[in-house]
Amino acid sequence: MDTTTIVVGTPLPTFQPQQRHCYGDSMPGEFPLSASPSIVLHVLTSCNLDPQDLAKLEATCSFFRQPANFAPDFDLSLSELAALDMCQKRAIFKPMTTEEKQNLKQRCGGSWKLVLRFLLAGEACCRREKSQAIAGPGHSIAVTSKGVVYSFGCNSSGQLGNGTTEEYWQPRPIRALQGIRIIQAAAGTGRTMLISDSGQVYAFGKDSFSDTEFGIQGSKMAATPQLMESLKNIFVVQATIGNFLTAVLSREGRVYTFSWGSEGKLCHHTDPDDIEPRPLLGALEHIPVVQIAAGYCYLLCLACQSSGMSVYSVGCGLGGKLGHGSRTDEKYPRLVEQFQMLNLQPRVIAAGAWHAAVVGQDGRVCTWGWGRYGCLGHGNEECELVPKVVEALNNVKAVHVATGDYTTFVLSDNGDVYSFGCGESASLGHNPGDDDEDVQEENMHANVLSPELVTLLKQVNERVVQISLTNSIYWNGHTFALTESGKLYAFGAGDKGQLGVELVGNQTERGKPERVNIDLDN
């Protein structure tokens, strides 16, 4: 007998698939929080989204593209309003008039997101509003987080700003600046420039001014800070001093140049004895610049364009330091095209005396120019006429780079420091190792052809946030390392007191980082 049982299953209830998406129950193109756009705006602003994130929001949802009907501009989208709000928090942007802000917006490409990118890029490559130390040629400048300035070292031309030509190694505040907050400093041979939070420039030392302004090289000097009247109508945020060339950068991203001596035609085309700063002509007249760096008779500019960041160079091309594939001079700023070939977005620039370097957004490091003593980090002393990636740093994500006279330092995102190039004056900071004093001396002064970790700086047990080294062909170099908590360490040449530490007997330098008795976090 067949006992097979046929089981008839009970039909399962059917469910209609429910589609869930970012629009809630609304049609695509709407947003569930559209009834409370002020909440969305608050979230966008408080999260400090970068301009790229804001642009992606606009691209993916029409809610972020349409007018938000909020003051101060009812036609702006939420992402544009968020960008504007974040711009308002920046120290440089806040005091600008409405007209100045609109002019900056147009200069940056007509978008507050682009303005925000411009402001953030400037903060990333320059320590504006933060403590900093400058290892000048024979003298040093240190700026605290509150804008108080200390100076020490060689003072033959009054470049320490304390009213005398007395040389001293102990850091002393520049009392003539009392009540003035300084946000940035630059040091050259026998001269110093300081920038206040109100955009004014003070200069002192050799050739800082004549009866009215800058004069013939060596003819004048000032031992106390003097306000540069020729720049009083320009809100300056950065200055850089090279050999025969000085430049300043305005908060709108315009570059002005002036110079001492016979190289007066570099970057601007006037008589050599013309004493007025001149706008940098050519390709950068309508492109905002976020950082400038000067070397031996040449200038690098980091520009912020709607298509991304780019580097321009101008001046003397000796050694290939302009990065254009030749050694010829450039009278006007010229785009360094190699970065497009490398698919590298520049983040920070550095101009040594004879070589240059760039850190990319992805942490790669490029160097070019005269490779003497291994300062390019490619394992040889060859010249490179266009930027070349330092392969030895492939496993390092760099965030900053500093260059001097044939020396280079790279700072990584975890605070590690690497150095390479000329070991003269023991300014590379490498551990001498051996117990034999003669061997130690030789090791400290050895040239380094490829990047090496500065292990002595790891022993301070603090994150390093800034490196500064002497950028002059006429002076033995010294180096500063500034930590996150405001501690300053120095090594290298110290014969003029520029290290800020006391040398005894016949000592002229320090090979190991030594703490300077000054707290820059106060």
C-alpha positions in Angstrom: 0.0 0.0 0.0 1.4 3.3 -1.0 1.7 5.5 2.1 3.3 8.4 0.4 1.9 11.6 1.9 1.8 14.7 -0.1 2.3 17.8 2.0 0.8 20.9 0.6 2.6 23.9 2.1 0.7 26.8 3.3 1.5 29.8 1.0 3.8 32.3 2.8 2.6 35.8 3.0 4.2 38.0 0.4 5.8 41.4 1.3 6.4 44.3 -1.0 10.1 45.3 -1.0 10.5 48.6 0.8 13.2 50.8 -0.6 15.1 52.9 2.0 17.3 55.7 0.9 18.7 59.0 2.2 15.5 60.7 1.1 13.3 58.9 3.6 9.7 58.6 2.2 10.2 61.5 -0.1 11.1 61.4 -3.7 14.7 61.3 -4.7 16.1 64.9 -4.7 14.6 65.7 -1.3 16.0 65.2 2.2 14.4 64.1 5.5 15.8 67.1 7.4 14.7 69.6 4.8 12.2 71.0 7.2 15.1 71.9 9.6 17.9 73.2 7.3 19.4 75.2 10.2 20.2 71.9 12.0 21.9 70.6 8.9 23.9 73.8 8.6 25.0 73.5 12.2 26.1 69.9 11.7 28.1 70.8 8.5 29.8 73.7 10.2 30.6 72.0 13.6 32.0 68.9 11.8 34.6 71.1 10.0 34.1 69.3 6.7 36.7 70.2 4.2 35.8 71.9 0.9 36.0 68.6 -1.0 33.4 67.0 1.3 31.1 69.9 0.8 31.4 69.7 -2.9 30.6 65.9 -2.8 27.4 66.7 -0.9 26.3 69.1 -3.5 27.1 66.5 -6.2 25.1 63.8 -4.6 22.0 65.6 -3.3 20.1 68.5 -4.7 19.1 69.6 -1.2 22.6 70.8 -0.7 22.7 72.6 -4.1 19.5 74.6 -3.9 19.2 78.1 -2.2 18.9 77.7 1.5 17.2 81.0 2.1 19.5 82.0 5.0 21.2 85.2 5.8 23.6 86.7 4.9 22.9 85.5 1.3 19.6 83.9 0.6 20.8 82.5 -2.7 23.6 80.5 -1.2 23.3 76.7 -0.9 23.8 75.0 2.5 27.2 73.8 1.5 28.3 77.3 0.5 26.9 78.7 3.7 28.8 76.1 5.7 32.0 77.0 3.9 31.3 80.7 4.6 30.7 80.0 8.3 34.0 78.1 8.5 35.8 81.0 6.7 34.5 83.4 9.3 36.3 81.4 12.0 39.7 82.0 10.3 41.8 84.7 11.9 42.9 86.2 8.6 39.4 86.2 7.1 37.4 87.5 10.1 38.5 91.2 10.1 38.0 91.7 6.4 35.3 94.0 5.2 32.4 92.7 3.2 33.9 94.1 0.0 37.3 92.5 0.7 35.6 89.2 1.3 33.7 89.3 -1.9 36.9 90.3 -3.8 38.7 87.3 -2.3 35.8 85.1 -3.3 36.1 86.2 -6.9 39.9 85.8 -6.9 39.5 82.3 -5.6 37.1 81.3 -8.3 33.7 82.6 -7.2 32.9 80.0 -4.4 33.2 80.1 -0.6 34.3 76.5 -0.8 37.3 77.6 -2.8 38.0 80.5 -0.4 37.9 77.9 2.5 40.4 75.7 0.6 42.6 78.7 0.1 42.6 79.6 3.8 43.1 76.0 5.0 46.0 75.6 2.6 47.7 78.6 4.0 47.3 77.4 7.5 48.7 73.9 6.6 52.0 75.2 5.2 52.7 78.2 7.5 52.5 78.3 11.3 50.3 81.4 11.4 49.0 82.2 14.8 51.2 79.5 16.3 54.6 79.3 18.0 57.6 79.1 15.7 61.4 79.3 15.6 63.6 80.7 12.8 67.2 79.6 12.4 68.5 82.6 10.6 72.1 83.2 9.3 74.0 83.7 12.6 71.0 84.9 14.6 67.7 83.4 15.6 64.1 84.5 16.2 61.5 82.7 18.3 57.8 83.6 18.5 55.5 82.3 21.3 51.9 81.2 20.7 50.9 84.6 22.2 53.0 86.6 19.7 55.9 87.6 21.9 59.2 87.6 20.1 62.6 86.5 21.4 65.9 87.1 19.6 69.5 85.8 20.2 72.8 85.4 18.3 74.8 87.7 16.1 73.8 91.3 16.3 76.4 93.2 14.2 73.7 95.1 12.3 71.1 95.4 15.0 69.2 92.4 13.6 68.1 91.3 17.2 66.0 94.4 17.5 66.9 95.4 21.0 68.4 98.8 20.3 72.1 97.7 20.4 74.6 95.7 18.4 75.5 93.6 21.4 75.7 89.9 20.8 74.1 87.5 23.3 73.2 83.8 23.5 70.3 84.0 26.0 66.9 84.5 24.3 65.6 88.0 25.2 62.2 89.5 24.3 62.1 92.4 21.9 60.7 95.0 24.3 60.0 97.6 21.5 57.2 95.2 20.3 55.3 95.2 23.6 51.6 95.2 22.9 52.0 94.0 19.3 51.2 90.4 18.5 53.6 88.9 16.0 52.3 85.9 13.9 55.2 85.3 11.5 58.9 86.0 11.3 61.7 85.8 8.6 65.4 86.1 9.0 68.1 86.9 6.5 71.8 87.8 6.7 71.9 90.7 9.2 68.2 91.5 8.9 64.9 90.4 10.4 61.2 90.9 9.3 58.2 90.4 11.6 54.5 90.4 10.7 51.8 91.4 13.2 48.3 90.0 13.5 47.0 93.2 11.9 49.1 92.6 8.8 51.8 95.2 9.5 55.5 94.5 8.7 58.3 95.5 11.0 61.9 95.3 9.8 65.3 95.9 11.5 69.0 95.2 10.9 71.1 95.8 7.9 69.5 97.5 4.9 66.1 97.4 6.6 65.5 101.0 5.8 67.0 104.3 4.9 65.6 107.7 5.8 62.3 106.7 4.3 62.5 103.0 3.3 64.9 100.4 1.9 68.2 101.8 0.7 71.5 100.8 -0.8 73.0 97.6 0.5 75.1 98.1 3.6 74.4 101.8 3.8 71.8 101.8 6.6 70.8 99.8 9.6 68.3 99.9 12.4 68.6 98.3 15.8 64.9 98.4 16.7 61.8 97.3 14.8 60.7 99.9 12.2 57.2 99.8 10.6 57.5 99.4 6.8 55.5 102.4 5.5 55.6 101.1 1.9 53.5 98.1 3.0 51.1 99.9 5.3 48.2 99.5 2.8 48.8 95.8 2.3 47.7 93.2 4.8 50.7 90.9 4.9 50.6 87.4 6.2 54.0 86.0 5.3 57.6 87.2 4.4 60.6 85.4 3.0 64.1 86.6 2.7 66.5 85.0 0.2 69.8 86.1 -1.2 69.3 89.4 -3.0 65.5 88.9 -3.0 62.8 89.4 -0.5 59.1 88.8 -1.0 55.9 89.3 1.0 52.5 87.7 0.6 49.2 89.4 1.2 46.1 87.8 2.8 44.4 87.9 -0.6 47.2 85.8 -2.0 49.1 88.5 -3.9 52.9 88.4 -4.0 55.1 91.5 -3.7 58.9 91.5 -4.2 61.7 93.8 -3.5 65.4 93.3 -3.2 68.8 94.6 -2.1 71.9 95.0 -4.2 72.7 94.4 -7.8 70.0 91.7 -8.4 67.2 94.3 -8.3 65.7 93.1 -11.6 64.7 89.7 -10.3 60.9 89.3 -10.2 60.1 92.9 -11.0 61.3 95.0 -13.8 62.4 98.3 -12.4 65.7 100.1 -11.8 68.0 98.3 -9.3 67.8 101.2 -6.9 64.0 101.2 -6.8 63.0 100.9 -3.2 59.2 100.2 -3.4 57.8 96.6 -3.2 56.3 95.7 -6.5 53.4 93.2 -7.4 54.8 90.0 -8.9 53.7 90.3 -12.6 52.8 87.5 -15.0 50.9 84.2 -14.5 50.2 84.8 -10.8 48.5 88.2 -11.0 45.1 86.6 -10.9 45.8 83.4 -9.1 45.9 83.3 -5.2 49.1 82.2 -3.6 49.1 80.5 -0.1 52.9 80.2 0.5 56.1 81.8 -0.7 59.8 80.6 -0.3 63.0 82.3 -1.4 66.4 80.9 -2.0 69.5 82.2 -3.8 68.0 84.7 -6.2 64.8 82.7 -6.9 61.3 82.4 -5.5 58.8 79.6 -5.3 55.1 80.2 -5.0 52.4 77.7 -3.9 49.3 78.6 -5.8 45.7 77.6 -5.1 43.6 77.2 -8.3 40.2 75.8 -8.8 41.8 72.8 -10.4 44.1 72.2 -7.5 47.4 73.3 -5.9 50.4 74.1 -8.1 53.9 75.5 -7.9 55.4 78.4 -9.8 59.0 79.5 -9.8 60.8 82.6 -10.9 64.4 84.0 -10.9 67.8 82.5 -11.3 67.8 79.0 -12.8 71.4 78.0 -11.9 71.6 74.4 -10.9 68.1 73.6 -12.2 66.5 74.9 -9.0 63.5 76.4 -10.9 62.4 72.8 -11.8 61.6 73.4 -15.5 64.1 71.0 -17.0 66.8 73.6 -17.7 69.2 76.0 -16.0 67.8 79.1 -17.6 66.5 82.1 -15.7 62.8 83.0 -15.6 61.8 86.7 -15.5 58.1 85.9 -14.8 56.6 83.1 -12.7 56.3 79.8 -14.6 54.3 76.7 -13.7 56.4 73.7 -12.6 54.6 71.2 -14.8 56.3 68.0 -13.5 53.9 67.7 -10.6 51.1 67.0 -13.1 53.2 64.2 -14.6 53.7 62.7 -11.1 50.0 63.1 -10.2 51.1 65.0 -7.1 49.1 67.8 -5.4 51.7 70.1 -3.7 51.0 70.9 0.0 54.2 72.6 1.2 57.1 74.2 -0.6 60.7 74.9 0.6 63.4 76.8 -1.2 67.0 76.1 -0.2 69.9 78.1 -1.4 70.5 75.8 -4.4 67.8 73.2 -4.3 64.1 73.0 -3.6 61.5 70.6 -2.1 57.8 69.9 -2.0 55.6 67.7 0.1 52.5 66.4 -1.6 49.0 65.9 -0.2 49.6 62.2 -0.2 52.8 62.6 1.8 55.3 62.1 -1.0 58.4 64.3 -1.0 60.0 65.7 -4.2 63.3 67.4 -4.5 65.2 69.1 -7.4 68.1 71.4 -8.1 71.8 71.1 -7.2 72.3 67.8 -5.5 75.7 68.5 -3.9 76.4 66.6 -0.7 73.3 64.5 -1.2 70.9 67.3 -0.3 68.2 65.9 -2.7 68.1 62.5 -0.9 68.4 60.4 -4.0 71.6 58.6 -2.9 73.9 60.6 -5.1 75.1 64.2 -5.8 73.5 64.6 -9.2 71.5 67.6 -10.3 67.8 67.2 -10.9 66.3 69.7 -13.3 62.7 68.7 -12.6 61.1 67.5 -9.3 61.9 63.9 -8.5 60.2 61.7 -5.8 62.5 60.7 -3.0 62.1 57.0 -3.2 63.8 56.3 0.1 60.9 58.0 1.9 58.2 55.9 0.1 57.1 54.4 3.5 57.0 57.8 5.2 54.0 60.1 5.1 55.6 63.5 5.2 53.7 66.7 6.3 56.5 69.3 6.2 59.9 69.9 4.7 62.7 72.5 5.4 65.7 73.3 3.2 68.9 75.2 3.8 72.3 75.4 2.1 72.6 71.9 0.8 70.6 70.4 3.7 67.1 69.0 3.9 64.8 68.0 6.7 61.5 66.1 6.4 58.9 65.9 9.1 56.5 62.9 9.1 52.9 62.7 10.2 53.9 60.8 13.4 56.5 63.4 14.4 59.6 61.5 13.1 62.3 63.7 11.5 64.6 62.7 8.7 67.6 64.7 7.4 70.1 64.4 4.6 72.7 66.5 2.8 75.7 68.5 4.1 76.9 67.5 7.6 79.0 70.6 8.1 78.5 72.2 11.6 76.8 69.0 12.8 73.5 70.5 11.8 71.9 67.2 10.5 71.6 66.0 14.1 72.6 62.4 13.6 73.8 60.2 16.4 77.6 60.0 16.4 77.5 56.5 17.8 81.1 55.3 18.5 82.8 55.9 21.8 85.9 57.2 20.1 85.8 61.0 20.1 87.5 61.3 16.8 85.1 58.9 15.2 82.1 60.7 16.8 83.4 64.0 15.4 83.7 62.5 11.9 80.2 60.9 12.1 78.5 64.1 13.2 80.0 66.0 10.2 79.5 63.3 7.6 77.4 64.1 4.5 74.3 62.0 4.1 73.2 61.0 0.6 69.9 59.4 1.5 67.3 60.3 4.2 68.2 59.1 7.7 66.0 59.1 10.8 67.2 61.7 13.3 67.1 59.3 16.3 68.4 61.9 18.7 65.1 63.8 18.3 63.1 60.7 19.2 64.8 60.7 22.5 63.1 64.0 23.5 59.9 61.9 23.8 57.7 64.6 22.2 56.2 65.1 18.9 58.1 67.5 16.7 55.9 70.0 14.8 58.3 72.3 13.2 61.9 72.2 11.8 63.9 75.3 10.8 67.4 75.5 9.5 69.8 78.1 8.3 69.3 79.0 4.6 72.4 80.9 3.7 75.6 80.2 1.7 77.6 82.6 3.9 76.9 81.1 7.4 77.5 77.8 9.1 74.1 76.2 9.6 72.1 75.5 12.8 68.8 73.7 13.2 65.8 74.1 15.5 63.2 71.5 16.4 60.0 72.7 18.0 57.8 70.2 19.9 54.0 70.1 20.3 54.2 71.5 23.9 56.4 74.5 22.8 59.8 73.1 23.8 62.7 74.2 21.5 65.8 72.1 20.8 68.8 73.4 18.9 72.0 71.9 17.3 74.6 72.9 14.8 76.7 76.0 14.7 76.6 78.2 17.7 79.7 80.4 17.6 77.5 83.6 17.6 75.1 82.5 20.3 72.5 81.5 17.7 71.6 78.2 19.3 70.3 79.9 22.5 72.5 77.7 24.6 75.8 78.5 26.3 79.0 77.1 24.7 82.1 76.8 26.9 85.8 76.9 26.1 86.6 76.5 22.4 83.2 75.1 21.5 81.6 76.4 18.3 78.8 74.0 17.8 76.6 71.3 19.4 76.1 68.0 17.6 73.2 66.8 19.8 69.9 68.5 20.2 69.9 70.7 23.4 66.9 72.3 25.1 66.7 76.1 24.7 65.6 77.8 27.9 62.4 79.2 26.5 58.8 78.0 26.5 57.1 79.0 23.2 53.7 77.7 24.3 53.2 80.7 26.6 
